[in-house]
Amino acid sequence: MINVLNRTSIMTLFADPICHYSHRARFILSEKSASADVEYVDGKDLPEDLQELNPYGKLPILIDRDLSLFNSRIIMEYLDERFPHPPLYPIDPVSRARSRLLIHRIDKDWYSLLDDVINAGEKKAAKAKKLLRENLIAAIPLFSANKYFLSDDFTLVDGVLAPLLWRLPFHGIELPKEAKVINDYIARVTEREAFQLSLSPEERDMMESHALMGS
């Protein structure tokens, strides 16, 4: 059992080593260069004290002294406010609201499909894989508009997108040649030092295994 009470003076992120939701929280934590510990936990077998902190029994969970947070989006937004430099959300309320809406759509339209690719039965997973690929191809103009996703600066939106896009090859989702702008974007974001530092040992093994397969 993990003794969470012993960590009240140290910010700690409890994260699954392969889950994309945990990964995006780790990515933002790394972008912020925050002084924090990352504890890897099997998301399918949470210790009892962590289950008590999240009634939904899911990771990631962030402990910051007397505060405990769950839900990766809430954790990412908290980290952006807790460590305001560099800011990953726009300063003005209108642009900030648009970014939040964009993240909501990414979660609903793309992350939900990746969830099905990973967790659903074979038929539903195959359908989700095809639909996710098609949706990304349809979004090519959005990736070509700016250096990052609809912005010239790295934002929280990119922090949400990167773990999803990085996983595409591991789930057999290959983008066509006309999607080069997306592949360039993936390379640009995932080559960031913070992204590389955010990878768990298991994710590094995934990357190395995929490279050895020649994909």
GUPA-734361 format. One record per residue (C-alpha): z, x negated, y. Coordinates in nm, 4 decimals, decimal comma. Layout:
REM GUPA-734361
> Z | X | Y
> Z | X | Y
...
END
This chain:
REM GUPA-734361
> Z | X | Y
> 0,0000 | 0,0000 | 0,0000
> -0,0810 | -0,1216 | 0,3514
> 0,2233 | -0,1232 | 0,5788
> 0,0722 | 0,0100 | 0,8992
> 0,4069 | 0,0055 | 1,0777
> 0,4087 | -0,3741 | 1,0662
> 0,0924 | -0,3796 | 1,2790
> 0,2155 | -0,1979 | 1,5889
> 0,1769 | -0,5125 | 1,8042
> -0,1689 | -0,6064 | 1,6742
> -0,4830 | -0,4007 | 1,7210
> -0,6197 | -0,3446 | 1,3731
> -0,9394 | -0,1790 | 1,2593
> -0,9290 | -0,0525 | 0,9024
> -1,2894 | -0,0390 | 0,7890
> -1,4938 | 0,0112 | 0,4755
> -1,6952 | -0,3076 | 0,4052
> -2,0266 | -0,1287 | 0,3443
> -2,0034 | 0,2032 | 0,5308
> -2,2390 | 0,2363 | 0,8282
> -1,9787 | 0,4276 | 1,0324
> -1,7240 | 0,1502 | 0,9855
> -1,9931 | -0,1062 | 1,0642
> -2,0769 | 0,0382 | 1,4029
> -1,7079 | 0,0337 | 1,5006
> -1,6880 | -0,3301 | 1,3864
> -2,0014 | -0,4100 | 1,5868
> -1,8568 | -0,2763 | 1,9114
> -1,5250 | -0,4473 | 1,8443
> -1,7201 | -0,7718 | 1,8069
> -1,9280 | -0,7079 | 2,1208
> -1,6056 | -0,6738 | 2,3159
> -1,4658 | -1,0014 | 2,1751
> -1,1420 | -0,8097 | 2,1368
> -0,8347 | -0,9757 | 1,9934
> -0,7959 | -0,7640 | 1,6821
> -0,7749 | -0,7779 | 1,3065
> -1,0266 | -0,6154 | 1,0750
> -0,8828 | -0,5003 | 0,7439
> -1,1369 | -0,4089 | 0,4771
> -1,0405 | -0,1087 | 0,2685
> -1,2257 | 0,0853 | 0,0000
> -1,3173 | 0,4091 | 0,1760
> -1,3118 | 0,5956 | -0,1545
> -0,9569 | 0,4863 | -0,2332
> -0,7503 | 0,4960 | 0,0856
> -0,3862 | 0,3852 | 0,0692
> -0,1423 | 0,6686 | 0,1246
> -0,0256 | 0,5528 | 0,4672
> -0,3856 | 0,5433 | 0,5957
> -0,4506 | 0,8894 | 0,4559
> -0,1606 | 1,0125 | 0,6665
> -0,3263 | 0,8759 | 0,9807
> -0,6529 | 1,0624 | 0,9237
> -0,6350 | 1,4173 | 0,7833
> -1,0010 | 1,3850 | 0,6788
> -0,9307 | 1,0797 | 0,4638
> -1,2131 | 0,8693 | 0,6066
> -1,2621 | 0,5298 | 0,7683
> -1,2735 | 0,3688 | 1,0171
> -0,9216 | 0,3966 | 1,1552
> -0,8066 | 0,1983 | 1,4578
> -0,4403 | 0,1178 | 1,5212
> -0,3485 | -0,0066 | 1,8679
> 0,0287 | -0,0276 | 1,8985
> 0,1527 | 0,3352 | 1,8969
> -0,1990 | 0,4784 | 1,9027
> -0,4006 | 0,5612 | 1,5923
> -0,7605 | 0,6796 | 1,6165
> -1,0198 | 0,7944 | 1,3656
> -1,3875 | 0,8884 | 1,3960
> -1,6172 | 0,5970 | 1,4747
> -1,7539 | 0,7498 | 1,7961
> -1,4061 | 0,8023 | 1,9389
> -1,3099 | 0,4483 | 1,8375
> -1,6212 | 0,2979 | 1,9992
> -1,5645 | 0,4853 | 2,3242
> -1,1990 | 0,3827 | 2,3272
> -1,2928 | 0,0176 | 2,2782
> -1,5408 | 0,0396 | 2,5651
> -1,2706 | 0,1755 | 2,7949
> -0,9918 | -0,0462 | 2,6599
> -1,2036 | -0,3579 | 2,7128
> -1,4195 | -0,2631 | 3,0132
> -1,6185 | -0,5887 | 3,0383
> -1,8981 | -0,5760 | 2,9641
> -1,9319 | -0,1982 | 3,0025
> -2,1445 | -0,0429 | 2,7290
> -2,1697 | 0,2995 | 2,8889
> -2,3374 | 0,3617 | 3,2256
> -2,0981 | 0,3844 | 3,5175
> -2,2215 | 0,7079 | 3,6736
> -2,1192 | 1,0391 | 3,5078
> -2,4727 | 1,1750 | 3,4671
> -2,6083 | 0,8685 | 3,2855
> -2,2903 | 0,8463 | 3,0799
> -2,3286 | 1,2087 | 2,9721
> -2,6917 | 1,1465 | 2,8767
> -2,5888 | 0,8482 | 2,6645
> -2,3232 | 1,0559 | 2,4876
> -2,5792 | 1,3282 | 2,4212
> -2,8219 | 1,0693 | 2,2851
> -2,5580 | 0,9347 | 2,0461
> -2,4832 | 1,2895 | 1,9356
> -2,8502 | 1,3444 | 1,8549
> -2,8755 | 1,0137 | 1,6680
> -2,5765 | 1,1175 | 1,4583
> -2,7134 | 1,4638 | 1,3885
> -3,0799 | 1,3731 | 1,3387
> -3,0682 | 1,0251 | 1,1812
> -2,7207 | 0,9421 | 1,0549
> -2,6984 | 1,2711 | 0,8681
> -3,0203 | 1,1810 | 0,6855
> -2,8897 | 0,8340 | 0,5992
> -2,5769 | 1,0012 | 0,4612
> -2,8002 | 1,2075 | 0,2322
> -3,0030 | 0,9028 | 0,1304
> -2,6832 | 0,7323 | 0,0173
> -2,4754 | 1,0196 | -0,1167
> -2,6997 | 1,3115 | -0,2116
> -2,8671 | 1,3803 | -0,5437
> -3,1987 | 1,2162 | -0,6242
> -3,4227 | 1,4987 | -0,5003
> -3,2357 | 1,5555 | -0,1728
> -3,2047 | 1,1801 | -0,1145
> -3,5795 | 1,1308 | -0,1577
> -3,6492 | 1,4107 | 0,0908
> -3,4010 | 1,2628 | 0,3407
> -3,5559 | 0,9181 | 0,3038
> -3,9028 | 1,0548 | 0,3806
> -3,7795 | 1,2582 | 0,6758
> -3,5828 | 0,9690 | 0,8259
> -3,8891 | 0,7460 | 0,8056
> -4,1055 | 1,0120 | 0,9708
> -3,8492 | 1,0738 | 1,2456
> -3,8321 | 0,7053 | 1,3287
> -4,2101 | 0,6746 | 1,3408
> -4,2188 | 0,9714 | 1,5788
> -3,9703 | 0,7868 | 1,8013
> -4,1885 | 0,4758 | 1,8420
> -4,2563 | 0,5503 | 2,2134
> -3,8790 | 0,5565 | 2,2776
> -3,8400 | 0,2082 | 2,1329
> -4,1293 | 0,0693 | 2,3343
> -4,0099 | 0,1927 | 2,6728
> -3,7419 | -0,0724 | 2,7346
> -3,5923 | -0,3906 | 2,5918
> -3,3167 | -0,1874 | 2,4288
> -3,3117 | 0,1802 | 2,3354
> -3,4068 | 0,3624 | 2,6575
> -3,2326 | 0,0904 | 2,8583
> -3,2958 | -0,2624 | 2,9781
> -2,9354 | -0,3497 | 2,8920
> -2,7500 | -0,3397 | 2,5603
> -2,5432 | -0,0180 | 2,5470
> -2,3228 | 0,1780 | 2,3132
> -2,6370 | 0,3584 | 2,1960
> -2,7674 | 0,0302 | 2,0529
> -2,4306 | -0,0258 | 1,8904
> -2,4759 | 0,3065 | 1,7131
> -2,8384 | 0,2483 | 1,6158
> -2,8210 | -0,1077 | 1,4840
> -2,6118 | -0,0503 | 1,1675
> -2,8376 | 0,2396 | 1,0674
> -3,1662 | 0,0564 | 1,1246
> -3,0377 | -0,2644 | 0,9619
> -2,9779 | -0,0666 | 0,6411
> -3,3268 | 0,0805 | 0,6093
> -3,4699 | -0,1898 | 0,3773
> -3,1681 | -0,1738 | 0,1472
> -3,2428 | 0,1938 | 0,0859
> -3,6140 | 0,1488 | 0,0325
> -3,7219 | 0,2744 | 0,3741
> -4,0058 | 0,0542 | 0,4947
> -4,1671 | 0,1194 | 0,8309
> -4,5485 | 0,0918 | 0,8725
> -4,7263 | -0,1751 | 1,0740
> -4,7644 | 0,0597 | 1,3693
> -4,3827 | 0,0631 | 1,3946
> -4,3723 | -0,3063 | 1,4846
> -4,1941 | -0,2227 | 1,8080
> -3,9062 | -0,0775 | 1,6027
> -3,8918 | -0,3806 | 1,3766
> -3,8902 | -0,6051 | 1,6841
> -3,6055 | -0,3981 | 1,8261
> -3,4105 | -0,4265 | 1,4993
> -3,4523 | -0,8035 | 1,5006
> -3,3501 | -0,8287 | 1,8663
> -3,0302 | -0,6280 | 1,8209
> -2,9227 | -0,7576 | 1,4802
> -2,9738 | -1,1194 | 1,5830
> -2,7030 | -1,0787 | 1,8456
> -2,4046 | -1,2982 | 1,7712
> -2,1727 | -0,9979 | 1,7808
> -2,3744 | -0,8182 | 1,5155
> -2,3738 | -1,1190 | 1,2867
> -1,9986 | -1,1558 | 1,3322
> -1,9493 | -0,7869 | 1,2535
> -2,0994 | -0,8154 | 0,9047
> -1,8547 | -0,7898 | 0,6182
> -1,8801 | -1,0292 | 0,3216
> -2,0298 | -0,7445 | 0,1197
> -2,2931 | -0,6796 | 0,3850
> -2,3802 | -1,0484 | 0,3944
> -2,4283 | -1,0331 | 0,0183
> -2,6581 | -0,7334 | 0,0692
> -2,8620 | -0,9332 | 0,3195
> -2,8869 | -1,2384 | 0,0965
> -2,9766 | -1,0351 | -0,2109
> -3,2493 | -0,8542 | -0,0207
> -3,3902 | -1,1852 | 0,1063
> -3,3979 | -1,3252 | -0,2457
> -3,5961 | -1,0215 | -0,3573
> -3,8605 | -1,1184 | -0,1060
> -3,8457 | -0,7920 | 0,0850
END
